[in-house]
Amino acid sequence: MSIGFWQIAIVVVLVLLLFGRGKISDIMGEVAKGIKSFKKGISENPNSSNQNTNDKDEKDNSNNS
């Protein structure tokens, strides 16, 4: 049996009644802020993990010499 329009509508109405419109929009705003900060963090230092491993390798090589 597939999910119909009325079943989805009932679930949406129940969620709105339980949480209210304001709380749902607050939650979605927080999720959006989290996604934006995650993307910002990724774009700021795309090669930082590679640089850290290269620095460790150089230190190891200088200690072995």
VMD Tcl script that draws the C-alpha trace (Angstrom):
set ca {
  {0.00 0.00 0.00}
  {1.40 3.39 -0.95}
  {1.31 6.59 1.06}
  {-1.51 8.85 -0.08}
  {-2.10 12.58 0.04}
  {-4.48 12.36 3.01}
  {-2.01 10.39 5.10}
  {0.71 12.99 4.49}
  {-1.76 15.81 5.25}
  {-2.76 14.21 8.56}
  {0.88 13.81 9.61}
  {1.64 17.44 8.72}
  {-1.37 18.67 10.71}
  {-0.37 16.56 13.73}
  {3.20 17.88 13.62}
  {1.93 21.47 13.43}
  {-0.41 20.88 16.35}
  {2.30 19.29 18.49}
  {5.15 21.70 17.80}
  {3.46 24.85 16.53}
  {4.54 26.98 13.59}
  {7.00 29.10 15.56}
  {8.98 26.21 16.99}
  {9.27 24.48 13.62}
  {10.58 27.64 11.95}
  {13.08 28.11 14.81}
  {14.33 24.56 14.36}
  {14.68 25.00 10.61}
  {16.57 28.26 11.15}
  {19.03 26.51 13.46}
  {19.51 23.72 10.93}
  {20.22 26.29 8.21}
  {22.79 28.05 10.42}
  {24.49 24.75 11.11}
  {24.69 23.89 7.42}
  {26.09 27.33 6.57}
  {28.77 27.12 9.26}
  {29.68 23.58 8.14}
  {30.11 24.71 4.53}
  {32.10 27.75 5.67}
  {34.41 25.56 7.73}
  {35.02 23.22 4.82}
  {35.72 26.02 2.34}
  {38.10 27.93 4.64}
  {40.74 25.20 5.00}
  {40.38 22.69 2.17}
  {44.04 21.56 2.36}
  {44.68 21.93 6.08}
  {44.56 18.17 6.70}
  {47.05 17.56 3.90}
  {49.37 20.25 5.25}
  {49.27 18.75 8.75}
  {50.27 15.31 7.49}
  {53.05 16.79 5.35}
  {54.38 18.76 8.33}
  {54.47 15.59 10.43}
  {56.33 13.73 7.68}
  {58.92 16.51 7.43}
  {59.45 16.52 11.20}
  {59.86 12.74 11.21}
  {62.38 12.93 8.38}
  {64.40 15.66 10.09}
  {64.56 13.64 13.33}
  {65.79 10.55 11.51}
  {68.68 12.36 9.80}
}
mol new
graphics top color blue
foreach p $ca { graphics top sphere $p radius 0.5 }
foreach p [lrange $ca 0 end-1] q [lrange $ca 1 end] { graphics top cylinder $p $q radius 0.2 }
display resetview
